[in-house]
Amino acid sequence: MQPTPDVMALAHRLNPYPLYAELRRDHPVCRVEPGGLVAVSRYKDVEYVLKHPELFSSHGFRFAWQPAWVGDNPLAQSLAASDGKEHARLRSLVSRAFTPVAINRLEEKVRANAARLADGLLARGEVDFMEEFATPLPARTISDLLGIDPTLERHYKRWTEVLVSIAPVPENDEHVTRTRDTIAEMKRYVQQIIDARRSQPGDDVMGLIVQGGPDGQRLGDQEIIGLAFTLLAAGLETTSFFFAHALPLLAERPDVFERLRADRELLPKFIEEMLRYDGPVRGLPRIVTTDVELSGVRIERGTCVLPLIASANRDEARFPHADRFDLDREQPGIPFGAGSHFCLGAFLARLEARAGLDALLDRFSGFSLIPEGVVWNRSIVTSGPLKMPVRFLPA
């Protein structure tokens, strides 16, 4: 298995694709840091890992989300970190809240929120895009979904930043304390929401989940807390990072920007190609349940593997000219995973992406990034900026 490059080194967080190309070419299954993970980089192998949960368990998320220094983290016992019958039970109780019909009911609110936030950018010109648009848009959507008091949204970004900063090794003692305190704070807030829904059921997602399924099945409080953590961490971060990846691409490709401004029917194709070309998800950790072999490399039972979705989506063996952004590409990638763990929130994420881009295209003729002000996250699962100053040019 050879080299162990650090996938969380700043250079690789900013632009992992040269490393991914090297891995696909020379070391498609190899050790990487942090934590001695085994990275899987070719499309065929990544897809195989994701579609065979009986061999590659989602308990791998427990490695990512609950290293020993963190203590208890409800994310590590959530839907995303479950398998088999447990996963099927949890997903069946949650999925009815994420059908296209259910999500379409939110479209008017999502578009109104996007318009309001974009108007704020118009008034200010130069802003921290993450603070003023990319994070507040999914934050308000999550509030609407869960039926949470919008005044709590001021906490979401801080909570999410702490959750996604969890890595095999903490940055320092302060990081340990901040993480544990934040998780405890989040658990208290979510428990209050659960208690309120038990006494006054609502028709929002949290109300539906607390009520349980038609056959009388119900989730326990800890399972509901884990789900809420997942929605906050995954639902907020991935959507905000999508916007943060899309803006630099549009700034670099005025031809694409102008095509989108002229023809909004191209937005779904843009979103799919953006998710393939430079999506927010880098890898989805899995635990090997039995000795297996990938690309001629033997992997022992109990090993934590990291199927690199972002590398698979740049694999030339699957996508011709994979390193080129092609608005007319017909073949989508696998940005939302594959198999039984395909992301429940995919339809919602696409809705938010289209509504947000529509609002920005309506109001601006262009924008420029201020690179020296960008601060990047630190995660093996996702990649994106925590701060991103942008100067907007009115249409």
Secondary structure as the mmCIF struct_conf table of DSSP 4:
data_model
#
loop_
_struct_conf.conf_type_id
_struct_conf.id
_struct_conf.beg_label_comp_id
_struct_conf.beg_label_asym_id
_struct_conf.beg_label_seq_id
_struct_conf.end_label_comp_id
_struct_conf.end_label_asym_id
_struct_conf.end_label_seq_id
STRN STRN1 ASP A 6 ASP A 6
TURN_TY1_P TURN_TY1_P1 VAL A 7 MET A 8
BEND BEND1 ALA A 9 ALA A 9
HELX_RH_AL_P HELX_RH_AL_P1 LEU A 10 LEU A 14
HELX_RH_AL_P HELX_RH_AL_P2 TYR A 17 ASP A 26
BEND BEND2 PRO A 28 PRO A 28
STRN STRN2 VAL A 29 VAL A 32
STRN STRN3 GLU A 33 GLU A 33
TURN_TY1_P TURN_TY1_P2 PRO A 34 GLY A 36
STRN STRN4 LEU A 37 VAL A 40
BEND BEND3 ARG A 42 ARG A 42
HELX_RH_AL_P HELX_RH_AL_P3 TYR A 43 LYS A 51
TURN_TY1_P TURN_TY1_P3 PRO A 53 LEU A 55
STRN STRN5 PHE A 56 SER A 57
TURN_TY1_P TURN_TY1_P4 SER A 58 HIS A 59
HELX_RH_AL_P HELX_RH_AL_P4 GLY A 60 TRP A 65
TURN_TY1_P TURN_TY1_P5 ALA A 68 VAL A 70
HELX_RH_3T_P HELX_RH_3T_P1 PRO A 74 GLN A 77
BEND BEND4 SER A 78 SER A 78
HELX_RH_3T_P HELX_RH_3T_P2 LEU A 79 ALA A 81
HELX_RH_AL_P HELX_RH_AL_P5 GLY A 84 SER A 95
HELX_RH_3T_P HELX_RH_3T_P3 ARG A 96 PHE A 98
BEND BEND5 THR A 99 THR A 99
HELX_RH_AL_P HELX_RH_AL_P6 PRO A 100 ASN A 104
TURN_TY1_P TURN_TY1_P6 ARG A 105 LEU A 106
HELX_RH_AL_P HELX_RH_AL_P7 GLU A 107 ARG A 124
BEND BEND6 GLY A 125 GLY A 125
STRN STRN6 GLU A 126 ASP A 128
HELX_RH_AL_P HELX_RH_AL_P8 PHE A 129 PHE A 129
HELX_RH_PI_P HELX_RH_PI_P1 MET A 130 ALA A 134
TURN_TY1_P TURN_TY1_P7 THR A 135 THR A 135
HELX_RH_AL_P HELX_RH_AL_P9 PRO A 136 LEU A 146
TURN_TY1_P TURN_TY1_P8 GLY A 147 GLY A 147
HELX_RH_3T_P HELX_RH_3T_P4 PRO A 150 LEU A 152
HELX_RH_AL_P HELX_RH_AL_P10 GLU A 153 VAL A 164
TURN_TY1_P TURN_TY1_P9 SER A 165 SER A 165
BEND BEND7 PRO A 168 VAL A 169
BEND BEND8 GLU A 171 ASN A 172
HELX_RH_AL_P HELX_RH_AL_P11 ASP A 173 SER A 199
BEND BEND9 GLN A 200 GLN A 200
BEND BEND10 ASP A 203 ASP A 204
HELX_RH_AL_P HELX_RH_AL_P12 VAL A 205 GLN A 211
TURN_TY1_P TURN_TY1_P10 PRO A 214 ASP A 215
BEND BEND11 GLY A 216 GLY A 216
HELX_RH_AL_P HELX_RH_AL_P13 ASP A 221 THR A 230
HELX_RH_PI_P HELX_RH_PI_P2 LEU A 231 GLY A 235
HELX_RH_AL_P HELX_RH_AL_P14 LEU A 236 GLU A 252
HELX_RH_AL_P HELX_RH_AL_P15 PRO A 254 ALA A 262
HELX_RH_3T_P HELX_RH_3T_P5 ARG A 264 LEU A 266
HELX_RH_AL_P HELX_RH_AL_P16 LEU A 267 ASP A 278
BEND BEND12 PRO A 280 PRO A 280
STRN STRN7 VAL A 281 VAL A 281
STRN STRN8 GLY A 283 GLY A 283
STRN STRN9 ARG A 286 VAL A 288
BEND BEND13 THR A 289 THR A 290
STRN STRN10 VAL A 292 LEU A 294
TURN_TY1_P TURN_TY1_P11 SER A 295 GLY A 296
STRN STRN11 VAL A 297 ILE A 299
TURN_TY1_P TURN_TY1_P12 ARG A 301 GLY A 302
STRN STRN12 CYS A 304 PRO A 307
STRN STRN13 LEU A 308 LEU A 308
HELX_RH_AL_P HELX_RH_AL_P17 ILE A 309 ALA A 312
TURN_TY1_P TURN_TY1_P13 ASN A 313 ARG A 314
TURN_TY1_P TURN_TY1_P14 GLU A 316 ARG A 318
BEND BEND14 PHE A 319 PHE A 319
TURN_TY1_P TURN_TY1_P15 PRO A 320 ASP A 323
BEND BEND15 ARG A 324 ARG A 324
TURN_TY1_P TURN_TY1_P16 LEU A 327 ASP A 328
TURN_TY1_P TURN_TY1_P17 PRO A 335 PHE A 336
HELX_RH_3T_P HELX_RH_3T_P6 GLY A 339 HIS A 341
TURN_TY1_P TURN_TY1_P18 LEU A 344 GLY A 345
HELX_RH_AL_P HELX_RH_AL_P18 ALA A 346 ARG A 363
STRN STRN14 PHE A 364 LEU A 369
HELX_RH_3T_P HELX_RH_3T_P7 PRO A 371 GLY A 373
STRN STRN15 VAL A 375 TRP A 376
BEND BEND16 ILE A 380 VAL A 381
STRN STRN16 THR A 382 THR A 382
STRN STRN17 PRO A 385 LYS A 387
STRN STRN18 PRO A 389 PRO A 394
#
